[in-house]
Amino acid sequence: MSHDGWVGLHVLGVVLFLGNLIVTAVWKVLADRTRQVDVIAYAQRLVAVTDIAFTAPGAILIAVSGGFSPAMWAGSQGLAGSPPGSSSSRSQA
């Protein structure tokens, strides 16, 4: 897979992970404001389901795609490679 493909998967993972965290916080606040045990319990069940459906895959995508990015950089630049434009990548004349 190309570097852009891994970056795309990484961004997708971040969106899933952070998006679900934000939505979960909103659900929790809104459910708690009702002070109805049934509503709070239902919201908590939905939080558990969405954690499995969105947060876990998001975390996995972040870890896997983040792990491949440095490995791809090292492979394309050599183990002692440095980012383009840095002082060590310019020729010493």
N, C-alpha and C positions, 0 to 999 in steps of 0.2 A: 504494500500500500504506500502511496506517496505521503510526503510530509504533510501536505495540505489535507489529505484524508484523515491522518491522525489528529491534526489540529481540529478539524471539524468534529470528530468523535469526542475530543476533549471538551470542546465548547458545548456540544449536546449534553455531555455528562454534567457539566457545571449548571446548565439550564435546568435539567431534571432535578438535580440535587438541591440547588438553592431555591428553585421555584417551589418545590414541594415543602421545603422548610418554611418559606414565607406563607404559603397557603395554609399549612398546618397551624402556624401561629394565629392566623386570622380566624380559622375555625375554632380554635381553643378559646380565644377571647370572646367571640360571639356566642359560643355555647355556654361559657361560664356566666356571661351577662344575663342569660335567661333564668339561671338558678333552678332549672328543671332537670332533675336527675336523669330522666329519660333522654333528653336532648344531649346532655353532657356524655352519657354513655354511648349514644349513637355516634356522636362526633369522635369519641375516642376509638370506637371500632373502625370508623373510616380512616382515622389517622394510622392505625395499625396496618390496614390494607394498603393505603397509599405509600406507607414506608416501604413495604415489600415490593410494590409495583413500580415506584419511581425513585425513591431515595437510594435503595440498595443498588439498582442498575446504574444510577447516576454515579455513585461512589466507585463502582467497579469500572465504569468507563473512564472516570477521572484517573484512577490508579493505573489502569492498563495503558491508556493512551499517553499519559504523562510519563510512564516508564519507557515507552518506545521512542519518545521524542529525543531524549538525550542520547540514546543508543544510536538512533539514525544520524544525529549530528556527528557523533564520534566516528561513525562508519564512513560518513562522507567527507570528513575533514581530517581523519587520522586521529589517533588518541590524543595527540598534543595540539589538535586544531583549536583555533580561536575564532570568535565571531568576525565576519567580514568588517573591515574598517577599524578594527582595534589596532593598537600600536604594535602588537606582536605579529600581526598578519601583513603589515607593510614591509616592503623590502628595505633593508638598512643600506643606504647608499653613501 
